[in-house]
Amino acid sequence: MFKASEIKRLIEESIPGSVAVILDEAQDGEHFEGEVMSPTFTGISLVKQHQAVYAALGPRMGREIHALALKTYTPEGWAKAGKESR
């Protein structure tokens, strides 16, 4: 059973300047929802942003982490969405 806090840690350690909000709404340790903001996402496609998050999780995706419904943001998009920085 994987923990949302561990996903958050892995992402924030791997993606410079990132803020990750991860939820385990199903409380099953396998299906998660996440929002990730990073300045490194500026100027890159949504697909590349998602690929960066999945790369941070490595082989855990599809194994310990069965699913991650993901939204990614640049700092500007994060602010427009009214998100907190921490």
N, C-alpha and C positions, 0 to 999 in steps of 0.2 A: 504494500500500500504506500503510495507516494504522497507527499505532503505539499500543499500549495506554497508553504514557506520555503521549501527546498527549490521549487521551480523559480520562485522570486529570486532567491540567492544566486542560482546558476545564471539567470538572465542578467541580473545587475552586475555580476562579476565579469561576465563575458562581453557585454555591450557597453562601451564607454558612455558615461553620463546618463545611463538609462534609469528609468523609474518603472517598476513593474507592479501591477496590481493583479493578483491571481486569486481566483475563487474556486472552491470545490463545492459548488452548489448541490451536486448529487450526493456529496459526502461519501463517495465510494473510493476515493484515492486513485481514480483512473481517468475521470472525465472532468476537465477543468475549463474555466473561462479566464481569459487574460486580456489586460490592456497594458501596452508597453509604449513608453515614450523615450526617444533618444535623439539628441542632436545629429547623430550619425545617419539618421533616416532622411535628413533634409536632402532633397534633390535626387533621391533614388525611388524607384517604383515600389508600389505596395507589395508586389511579389518579392522583390529583393529584401524588403523590410521583414516580411514573414520568414523568408529563408534565413535571415540573420538570427531570428529568434529560435527557429528550429535547430540551426547549427549550434546555438548555445546549449541546447538540451541534448544534442548528440544522439547516441543510440538509445537513450531513454524514451524518445518519441517512438510510439508504436510498440513499445515493450511495457515498461512500468507506467508510462503516460499513454493511455489509449487514445485520448482525444484532447485537443486544446482549441477551443473556439477563441480566435485571436483578433484583436483590433490593435493596430499600431498607429502611432502619432509622431509627428515632428513636434518640437516645442511650441510652435505657433498653433498647430492643430490642437494640441493638448490644452493650451490656454483658451482657445475658442470654444472648446468643449466644456470649459469650466472645471477642469480637473485640478487637483492639488498637486504641488510639486513633490511632496513626500507625505 
